[in-house]
Amino acid sequence: MTCLLWIHFFLILVLKNSSAEFTILSSCKSFCGNVSIPYPFGIGNGCYLNHWYEINCTEISSRKFIPFLRKINKEVVQIDLPSPIKPEEDSSLYGSLRIKTNIASMGCSGGHGQNLEEILNFTGTPFTISNKNNLMAFGCNNKATLTNVEPRIIGCISTCGTFDPWLYTLMDAFLANTTCVGNECCNASTPTEGRYVIGVKIESIHGNNPREGCNVAFVTDEYGQPSLWRNRTDSRRLHALKYATVHLKWEAMATNDSFKESLGCRDYFEDSNTTNPCYCDWDLPTQIRCACIYGYEGNPYIKNDCKDIDECKKRKDGRPEVCVNSDQICLNTPGTYQCVTKKRVSIGLSVLMVGVGIWLYIFIKKYRKTKRREKFFKRNGGLLLQQQLDSREGYVEKAVVFSSKELEKATESFSVNRVLGHGGQGTVFKGMLADGRIVAVKKSKLVDQDKVEEFINEVSILSLINHRNIVNILGCCLETEVPLLVYEYIPNGNLFQLLHEEDDHTLITWELRLRIAIDTAGALSYLHSAAASPIYHRDVKSSNILLDENYRAKVSDFGTSRSIRVDQTHLTTAVIGTTGYVDPEYFQSCQFTEKSDVYSFGVVLVELMTGEKPFAFQRFGENRTLVTYFNLALKEKRLYDIIDARIRNDCKLGQVMLIANLAKRCLNLNGKKRPSMREVWSQLESSRHGDLHTEVEVLSSDDDDDDD
């Protein structure tokens, strides 16, 4: 038990020291005269919560100051914060306030200056009248009643005795140390808890009879002080005082709920298993009552001001208040203390040291991990990307810079069960963001650190693309060793899977294939000519053409794509691509142009027509590449023979011939003689809607030789 207390104490100490404290102006005065002024009350601007708690500290004579509550213009006698409470007790969280109020009087000034009724009205304020007050009346034949407490009738009558003086003296001696019971002094309890308005009315039971002398009545919390009423015949002395002290309750009334939230206290009716040493309760979020937990002291209306009371602190004579046995040591713990033997203390210290060691290990590990993330973020160009995103004006949507924690949670720490596929540029995982969106997270292979700025520019440019047939990039994460890219999730796999792995042949009709070709051509045409800066994809292939829920094509995987200036015609790079799709001209010159994407798209067109893979060992010799296989079939006038058997009987032959002609042009070895992607897209659209009943002649391989 002792060991656990040590660890608990240490952890709470760390938590307490790690939070920022609420502060008020250091110049604020904490006293006015002998009266303490705790927050939310205050003297001067910036020292009080709002106007209800503003105190005017008035100098009435040399070095004598009296506090006045400015808003209600009452002299303040005492302000107390709520007492610390135990979690299991149903205690009040109200603070207390004692103020001076006028008294009601009759017949004390020769018939002039009478005050037959005194009203206390605190409606709309954070102050209410407590039940610690009593109604008191002094004088002869004096009737005092409370008003504004209907339907209750509360009052008392003080009379002057006419019986035997000896009996009067005997009764007076008997009652002297008890209470006022009606002989020149009477009282009544005032069950006024929570009331905002109360009045005191005074009248004679015989009418306005000046012979009855000076009569006074008031509400006060000083009924328990016999010096006030023991001299019952001296009502004029009480009248001369002009005031009585009334006890009020107060709460914090803020303009909004931000003040309550800033305190960080737990709700009063929550489970008590919490480290916050203060409670708050409220009727409305703007009317709150707070108190420190029992065992703590301080001001609950100042954040983190409830401090642990050191019960083990010794008295002035050096003796302990608690744990008085010689073999015991007092161990102060948050909110309480423990008396433990010296042996148990040594064990507790050992456990504490172990706890400190574990905590330091966790702290250092977490610190290093944070620094590592910051290092990767800077190395991967995070500051540059943030600068570019922030500089965009006029764009509603921006790429989001995700944290590594977000994506680890979204992909279950990149679980193998979340893998959607592997590509030449990395692995793609399926994930779910905190807002419920399903995304695809691409974990790239190592990137060239010399081209980080280039990579950031590409992410920035691609995030601006908005085309229905291009996968949207939602953002990236740069806190990992290699960048992570986040895309919208496309549910129906890719074209390669549909053509070569799908068992349901009814899905892959010729109409569907033609529509996929048109969608893909439109996307590439947009990238080449309609985007803000021309973008070359550089890895066009069937596995990078994704299919949404309606089997509409979406071009994806821009890991190797590059944007160029408008006046640029090509990029000189190391050869990157997939076997069977790479432009031979690019392979020889290492110069990638927009016509290189056209060539790769031509391979996809042939793939759609034939249902054959771009490279297959099952085909012998030079026919292992689909382009050679296609060219040979054209040369031998065997186009019909290589059409995919799954669509051969249902496709429109004239349409297929048009597509074959277009594919042949895209696969021209001379890049300059290939059509642009805009022209390809236009011809595909025309083939979809044109007259397809006439026979179309297909180019032979000899035509290709002529082109060269």
Buried (B, 14 or more C-beta within 10 A) or exposed (E): EBBEBBBBBBBBEEEBEEEEEBEBEEEBEEEBBEBBBBBBBBBBEEBBBBEBBBBBBEEEEEEEBBBBBBBBEBBBBBBEBBBBBEBEEEBBBBBBBBBBBBBBBBBBEEEEEBBEBBBBEBEEBBBBBBBBBBBBBBBBBBBBBBBBBEEEEBBBBBBBBEEEEEEBEEBEEEBEEEBBEBBBBBBBEBEBEEBBBBBBBBBBEEEEEEEBBBBBBBBBBBBEEBEBBEBBBBBBEBBEEEBBBBBBBBBBBBEEEEBBEEBEBBEBEEEEEBEBBBBBBBEEEBBBBBBBBBBBBBBBBBBBBBEBBEBBEEEEEEEBEBBEEEEBBBBBBBBEBBBBEEEBBEBBEEBBEEBEEEBEEEEEEEEEEEEBBEEBBBEBBBEBBBEBBEEBEEEEEBBBBBEBEBBBBBBBEBEEEBBBBEBBBBBBBBBBBEEEEEBBBBBBEEBEEEEBEEBBBBBBBBBBBEBEBBBBBBBBBBBBEBBBBBBBBBEBBBBBBBBBEBEEEEEBBBEBBBBBBBBBBBBBBBBBEEBEBBBBBBBBBBBBBBBBEEBBBBBBBBBBBBBBEEEEEBBEBEEBBBEBBBBEBBEEBEBBBBBBBBBBBBBBBBBBBBBBBBBBEEBEEEBBBBBBBBBBBBBEEEBEEBBBEBBBEEBBBBBBBBBBBBBBBBBBBEBEEBBBBBBBBBBBBEBBEEEBEEEBEBBBBEBBEEBE
